[in-house]
């Protein structure tokens, strides 16, 4: 099992709610990607914490925190192409699928 298999049930059990409308994101919300095939209803390949938009009103790039600092000059906080799949430093990056929030 991957860590995401533990994270999702834990968040749901503790009252976090699912949302797909990325325009409603707030700092601290936890985002999940599509599966490796790009399916939004599949098992996410990655989770990260949303920290804000790089450019207000533009939803292409976001500041995020995750465990992939080695791919980003050892920066835990870095910019991620948010809506489109891509590649960074030899690593596949799936697109955003949904987020969980607890407010």
N, CA, C and O atoms as a DFTB+ gen file, in Angstrom:
412 C
 N C O
     1  1       0.835      -1.195       0.000
     2  2       0.000       0.000       0.000
     3  2       0.872       1.248       0.000
     4  3       1.942       1.285       0.606
     5  1       0.394       2.241      -0.680
     6  2       1.085       3.530      -0.695
     7  2       0.499       4.436       0.383
     8  3      -0.603       4.196       0.874
     9  1       1.235       5.465       0.743
    10  2       0.785       6.366       1.807
    11  2      -0.564       7.006       1.489
    12  3      -1.330       7.310       2.404
    13  1      -0.861       7.211       0.225
    14  2      -2.147       7.810      -0.148
    15  2      -3.316       6.907       0.254
    16  3      -4.422       7.389       0.499
    17  1      -3.063       5.591       0.321
    18  2      -4.105       4.641       0.719
    19  2      -4.446       4.783       2.205
    20  3      -5.519       4.360       2.634
    21  1      -3.558       5.363       2.980
    22  2      -3.822       5.639       4.387
    23  2      -4.359       7.053       4.579
    24  3      -5.219       7.293       5.427
    25  1      -3.841       7.984       3.783
    26  2      -4.214       9.391       3.926
    27  2      -5.687       9.638       3.611
    28  3      -6.381      10.294       4.388
    29  1      -6.166       9.129       2.500
    30  2      -7.552       9.396       2.107
    31  2      -8.561       8.927       3.145
    32  3      -9.402       9.729       3.554
    33  1      -8.529       7.677       3.596
    34  2      -9.506       7.264       4.622
    35  2      -9.398       8.091       5.906
    36  3     -10.409       8.425       6.525
    37  1      -8.169       8.415       6.297
    38  2      -7.979       9.216       7.509
    39  2      -8.669      10.575       7.380
    40  3      -9.374      11.005       8.293
    41  1      -8.468      11.241       6.261
    42  2      -9.077      12.562       6.072
    43  2     -10.595      12.469       6.051
    44  3     -11.270      13.263       6.706
    45  1     -11.139      11.514       5.312
    46  2     -12.600      11.344       5.267
    47  2     -13.164      11.049       6.653
    48  3     -14.196      11.605       7.029
    49  1     -12.507      10.190       7.409
    50  2     -12.963       9.837       8.759
    51  2     -12.919      11.022       9.714
    52  3     -13.608      11.029      10.734
    53  1     -12.117      12.011       9.387
    54  2     -11.984      13.192      10.237
    55  2     -12.689      14.425       9.680
    56  3     -12.345      15.555      10.026
    57  1     -13.676      14.201       8.819
    58  2     -14.558      15.275       8.394
    59  2     -14.153      16.078       7.184
    60  3     -14.815      17.065       6.863
    61  1     -13.090      15.696       6.497
    62  2     -12.690      16.424       5.301
    63  2     -13.678      16.118       4.182
    64  3     -14.192      15.004       4.085
    65  1     -13.940      17.119       3.334
    66  2     -14.906      16.980       2.251
    67  2     -14.223      17.127       0.889
    68  3     -13.208      17.812       0.755
    69  1     -14.804      16.469      -0.111
    70  2     -14.229      16.450      -1.455
    71  2     -14.839      17.554      -2.315
    72  3     -16.037      17.828      -2.243
    73  1     -13.984      18.184      -3.136
    74  2     -14.418      19.229      -4.072
    75  2     -13.555      19.148      -5.328
    76  3     -12.349      18.914      -5.243
    77  1     -14.167      19.339      -6.478
    78  2     -13.420      19.329      -7.742
    79  2     -13.194      20.726      -8.325
    80  3     -12.343      20.901      -9.197
    81  1     -13.935      21.702      -7.856
    82  2     -13.827      23.063      -8.389
    83  2     -12.584      23.744      -7.817
    84  3     -12.617      24.281      -6.709
    85  1     -11.504      23.718      -8.570
    86  2     -10.218      24.252      -8.105
    87  2     -10.252      25.748      -7.847
    88  3      -9.362      26.262      -7.169
    89  1     -11.241      26.464      -8.359
    90  2     -11.332      27.904      -8.078
    91  2     -11.723      28.164      -6.627
    92  3     -11.645      29.301      -6.161
    93  1     -12.141      27.132      -5.912
    94  2     -12.528      27.253      -4.503
    95  2     -11.392      26.885      -3.548
    96  3     -11.576      26.905      -2.331
    97  1     -10.237      26.556      -4.083
    98  2      -9.097      26.168      -3.245
    99  2      -8.686      27.292      -2.303
   100  3      -8.728      28.472      -2.652
   101  1      -8.287      26.889      -1.093
   102  2      -7.716      27.799      -0.103
   103  2      -6.410      27.199       0.400
   104  3      -6.202      25.986       0.349
   105  1      -5.543      28.068       0.883
   106  2      -4.267      27.597       1.421
   107  2      -4.523      26.535       2.479
   108  3      -5.368      26.703       3.359
   109  1      -3.776      25.432       2.377
   110  2      -3.897      24.336       3.327
   111  2      -4.778      23.195       2.864
   112  3      -4.762      22.124       3.471
   113  1      -5.552      23.395       1.795
   114  2      -6.347      22.298       1.242
   115  2      -5.403      21.255       0.656
   116  3      -4.315      21.582       0.181
   117  1      -5.828      20.002       0.696
   118  2      -4.981      18.911       0.205
   119  2      -5.488      18.465      -1.158
   120  3      -6.633      18.036      -1.298
   121  1      -4.618      18.572      -2.162
   122  2      -4.963      18.252      -3.548
   123  2      -4.521      16.837      -3.897
   124  3      -3.548      16.314      -3.354
   125  1      -5.265      16.236      -4.815
   126  2      -4.957      14.897      -5.305
   127  2      -4.944      14.930      -6.825
   128  3      -5.733      15.633      -7.457
   129  1      -4.039      14.159      -7.391
   130  2      -3.904      14.097      -8.843
   131  2      -4.798      13.003      -9.414
   132  3      -5.454      12.262      -8.682
   133  1      -4.804      12.926     -10.723
   134  2      -5.452      11.824     -11.417
   135  2      -4.635      10.556     -11.193
   136  3      -3.579      10.592     -10.562
   137  1      -5.126       9.445     -11.710
   138  2      -4.285       8.244     -11.707
   139  2      -3.281       8.359     -12.850
   140  3      -3.305       9.348     -13.583
   141  1      -2.416       7.392     -13.017
   142  2      -1.346       7.459     -14.026
   143  2      -1.883       7.549     -15.446
   144  3      -1.195       8.057     -16.331
   145  1      -3.102       7.064     -15.682
   146  2      -3.717       7.113     -17.014
   147  2      -4.497       8.408     -17.249
   148  3      -5.075       8.593     -18.320
   149  1      -4.518       9.299     -16.265
   150  2      -5.232      10.565     -16.411
   151  2      -6.694      10.504     -16.005
   152  3      -7.447      11.442     -16.267
   153  1      -7.106       9.415     -15.368
   154  2      -8.491       9.233     -14.941
   155  2      -8.725       9.964     -13.621
   156  3      -8.060       9.685     -12.622
   157  1      -9.678      10.906     -13.623
   158  2      -9.984      11.674     -12.412
   159  2     -10.688      10.847     -11.344
   160  3     -10.699      11.231     -10.174
   161  1     -11.273       9.721     -11.729
   162  2     -11.967       8.874     -10.762
   163  2     -11.119       7.691     -10.313
   164  3     -11.585       6.843      -9.552
   165  1      -9.892       7.632     -10.775
   166  2      -8.988       6.546     -10.398
   167  2      -8.266       6.843      -9.097
   168  3      -8.561       7.826      -8.417
   169  1      -7.319       5.984      -8.763
   170  2      -6.504       6.129      -7.554
   171  2      -5.445       7.205      -7.802
   172  3      -4.600       7.041      -8.682
   173  1      -5.478       8.301      -7.044
   174  2      -4.497       9.370      -7.264
   175  2      -3.064       8.858      -7.125
   176  3      -2.780       7.970      -6.321
   177  1      -2.181       9.429      -7.916
   178  2      -0.775       9.065      -7.814
   179  2      -0.025       9.916      -6.799
   180  3       1.063       9.548      -6.356
   181  1      -0.612      11.062      -6.429
   182  2       0.128      12.002      -5.587
   183  2      -0.836      12.909      -4.839
   184  3      -1.949      13.173      -5.295
   185  1      -0.391      13.375      -3.690
   186  2      -1.114      14.365      -2.893
   187  2      -0.160      15.493      -2.531
   188  3       1.035      15.265      -2.344
   189  1      -0.678      16.687      -2.436
   190  2       0.134      17.837      -2.054
   191  2      -0.749      18.901      -1.428
   192  3      -1.966      18.895      -1.611
   193  1      -0.137      19.805      -0.696
   194  2      -0.855      20.879      -0.030
   195  2      -0.820      22.131      -0.894
   196  3       0.247      22.573      -1.319
   197  1      -1.987      22.694      -1.149
   198  2      -2.115      23.925      -1.925
   199  2      -1.701      25.107      -1.061
   200  3      -2.143      25.239       0.080
   201  1      -0.843      25.972      -1.616
   202  2      -0.347      27.131      -0.877
   203  2      -0.696      28.464      -1.536
   204  3      -0.429      29.517      -0.957
   205  1      -1.283      28.443      -2.724
   206  2      -1.681      29.682      -3.393
   207  2      -1.383      29.637      -4.877
   208  3      -0.610      28.803      -5.349
   209  1      -2.006      30.544      -5.601
   210  2      -1.773      30.642      -7.048
   211  2      -0.554      31.502      -7.314
   212  3      -0.319      32.491      -6.621
   213  1       0.210      31.130      -8.303
   214  2       1.385      31.921      -8.688
   215  2       0.932      33.298      -9.156
   216  3       1.536      34.312      -8.805
   217  1      -0.130      33.328      -9.949
   218  2      -0.705      34.577     -10.436
   219  2      -2.199      34.548     -10.137
   220  3      -2.919      33.692     -10.651
   221  1      -2.658      35.461      -9.325
   222  2      -4.068      35.502      -8.937
   223  2      -4.976      35.513     -10.170
   224  3      -4.778      36.311     -11.086
   225  1      -5.963      34.631     -10.186
   226  2      -6.899      34.540     -11.302
   227  2      -6.434      33.633     -12.425
   228  3      -7.210      33.341     -13.336
   229  1      -5.177      33.175     -12.386
   230  2      -4.648      32.252     -13.388
   231  2      -4.451      30.906     -12.701
   232  3      -3.668      30.790     -11.758
   233  1      -5.167      29.886     -13.180
   234  2      -5.178      28.590     -12.505
   235  2      -4.237      27.561     -13.126
   236  3      -4.399      26.360     -12.909
   237  1      -3.266      28.025     -13.889
   238  2      -2.343      27.095     -14.526
   239  2      -1.227      26.643     -13.583
   240  3      -0.833      25.477     -13.606
   241  1      -0.720      27.547     -12.762
   242  2       0.393      27.222     -11.866
   243  2       0.061      27.592     -10.424
   244  3      -0.513      28.645     -10.146
   245  1       0.441      26.691      -9.514
   246  2       0.183      26.910      -8.089
   247  2       1.452      26.690      -7.287
   248  3       2.336      25.932      -7.687
   249  1       1.528      27.369      -6.142
   250  2       2.553      27.053      -5.142
   251  2       2.012      25.888      -4.327
   252  3       0.876      25.925      -3.855
   253  1       2.824      24.864      -4.165
   254  2       2.407      23.687      -3.412
   255  2       3.542      23.220      -2.505
   256  3       4.704      23.568      -2.716
   257  1       3.192      22.427      -1.494
   258  2       4.166      21.748      -0.640
   259  2       3.931      20.257      -0.764
   260  3       2.792      19.791      -0.720
   261  1       5.019      19.505      -0.919
   262  2       4.900      18.048      -0.989
   263  2       6.238      17.407      -0.630
   264  3       7.158      18.077      -0.159
   265  1       6.328      16.117      -0.857
   266  2       7.542      15.366      -0.511
   267  2       8.493      15.219      -1.696
   268  3       9.370      14.355      -1.672
   269  1       8.340      16.037      -2.721
   270  2       9.165      15.906      -3.917
   271  2      10.240      16.987      -4.022
   272  3      10.655      17.351      -5.123
   273  1      10.679      17.486      -2.899
   274  2      11.714      18.526      -2.886
   275  2      12.955      18.163      -3.691
   276  3      13.525      19.051      -4.325
   277  1      13.411      16.899      -3.704
   278  2      14.613      16.585      -4.493
   279  2      14.483      16.937      -5.984
   280  3      15.492      17.168      -6.650
   281  1      13.274      16.977      -6.504
   282  2      13.069      17.349      -7.910
   283  2      13.039      18.862      -8.114
   284  3      13.053      19.339      -9.248
   285  1      12.997      19.619      -7.009
   286  2      12.842      21.071      -7.076
   287  2      13.920      21.764      -6.246
   288  3      13.610      22.601      -5.398
   289  1      15.171      21.421      -6.485
   290  2      16.310      22.044      -5.794
   291  2      16.143      22.013      -4.279
   292  3      16.492      22.970      -3.588
   293  1      15.607      20.907      -3.771
   294  2      15.389      20.695      -2.337
   295  2      14.453      21.723      -1.699
   296  3      14.563      22.027      -0.511
   297  1      13.542      22.244      -2.497
   298  2      12.538      23.185      -1.998
   299  2      11.215      22.449      -1.767
   300  3      10.614      21.938      -2.712
   301  1      10.766      22.396      -0.519
   302  2       9.484      21.764      -0.209
   303  2       8.347      22.588      -0.824
   304  3       7.392      22.024      -1.359
   305  1       8.446      23.907      -0.750
   306  2       7.491      24.808      -1.399
   307  2       8.005      25.091      -2.797
   308  3       9.109      25.608      -2.966
   309  1       7.209      24.753      -3.796
   310  2       7.625      24.994      -5.176
   311  2       6.401      25.173      -6.068
   312  3       5.265      25.008      -5.625
   313  1       6.646      25.507      -7.312
   314  2       5.580      25.737      -8.289
   315  2       5.283      24.444      -9.027
   316  3       6.190      23.694      -9.388
   317  1       3.997      24.196      -9.245
   318  2       3.571      23.011      -9.987
   319  2       2.581      23.431     -11.067
   320  3       1.683      24.237     -10.825
   321  1       2.761      22.867     -12.275
   322  2       1.757      23.018     -13.328
   323  2       0.524      22.294     -12.806
   324  3       0.567      21.090     -12.554
   325  1      -0.540      23.003     -12.649
   326  2      -1.661      22.500     -11.874
   327  2      -2.663      21.674     -12.677
   328  3      -3.037      20.580     -12.254
   329  1      -3.090      22.167     -13.796
   330  2      -4.203      21.535     -14.510
   331  2      -3.791      20.554     -15.598
   332  3      -4.617      19.776     -16.075
   333  1      -2.535      20.583     -15.991
   334  2      -2.092      19.750     -17.103
   335  2      -1.040      18.743     -16.662
   336  3      -0.180      19.053     -15.839
   337  1      -1.111      17.540     -17.212
   338  2      -0.040      16.586     -16.928
   339  2       1.254      17.063     -17.573
   340  3       1.228      17.815     -18.547
   341  1       2.359      16.635     -17.040
   342  2       3.634      17.047     -17.615
   343  2       4.770      16.249     -17.015
   344  3       4.575      15.195     -16.409
   345  1       5.951      16.780     -17.202
   346  2       7.149      16.138     -16.685
   347  2       8.035      17.215     -16.090
   348  3       8.115      18.326     -16.614
   349  1       8.693      16.884     -15.001
   350  2       9.642      17.802     -14.399
   351  2      10.838      16.993     -13.917
   352  3      10.691      16.069     -13.117
   353  1      11.995      17.337     -14.396
   354  2      13.244      16.710     -13.964
   355  2      13.179      15.183     -14.070
   356  3      13.675      14.459     -13.207
   357  1      12.550      14.717     -15.160
   358  2      12.473      13.283     -15.413
   359  2      11.365      12.551     -14.687
   360  3      11.285      11.324     -14.758
   361  1      10.515      13.275     -13.993
   362  2       9.430      12.661     -13.233
   363  2       8.080      13.083     -13.822
   364  3       7.829      14.269     -14.037
   365  1       7.211      12.090     -14.080
   366  2       5.866      12.374     -14.594
   367  2       5.046      13.074     -13.518
   368  3       5.113      12.712     -12.343
   369  1       4.283      14.066     -13.921
   370  2       3.421      14.826     -13.016
   371  2       1.996      14.794     -13.557
   372  3       1.697      15.404     -14.584
   373  1       1.126      14.079     -12.858
   374  2      -0.266      13.996     -13.282
   375  2      -0.984      15.297     -12.929
   376  3      -0.549      16.049     -12.056
   377  1      -2.082      15.542     -13.618
   378  2      -2.864      16.759     -13.426
   379  2      -3.709      16.674     -12.149
   380  3      -3.910      15.593     -11.596
   381  1      -4.185      17.804     -11.703
   382  2      -5.097      17.913     -10.570
   383  2      -6.392      17.149     -10.869
   384  3      -6.879      17.151     -12.000
   385  1      -6.935      16.504      -9.845
   386  2      -8.230      15.828      -9.963
   387  2      -9.259      16.421      -9.010
   388  3     -10.362      16.775      -9.425
   389  1      -8.903      16.528      -7.738
   390  2      -9.828      17.061      -6.730
   391  2      -9.049      17.478      -5.493
   392  3      -7.850      17.222      -5.384
   393  1      -9.740      18.123      -4.565
   394  2      -9.098      18.440      -3.292
   395  2     -10.030      18.133      -2.144
   396  3     -11.242      18.008      -2.314
   397  1      -9.431      18.013      -0.960
   398  2     -10.190      17.833       0.265
   399  2      -9.961      19.055       1.140
   400  3      -8.862      19.606       1.191
   401  1     -11.025      19.470       1.830
   402  2     -10.951      20.630       2.706
   403  2     -11.662      20.324       4.011
   404  3     -12.506      19.431       4.082
   405  1     -11.310      21.077       5.040
   406  2     -11.916      20.922       6.344
   407  2     -12.102      22.311       6.939
   408  3     -11.232      22.824       7.643
   409  1     -13.253      22.911       6.642
   410  2     -13.535      24.248       7.168
   411  2     -14.901      24.282       7.814
   412  3     -15.321      25.325       8.317
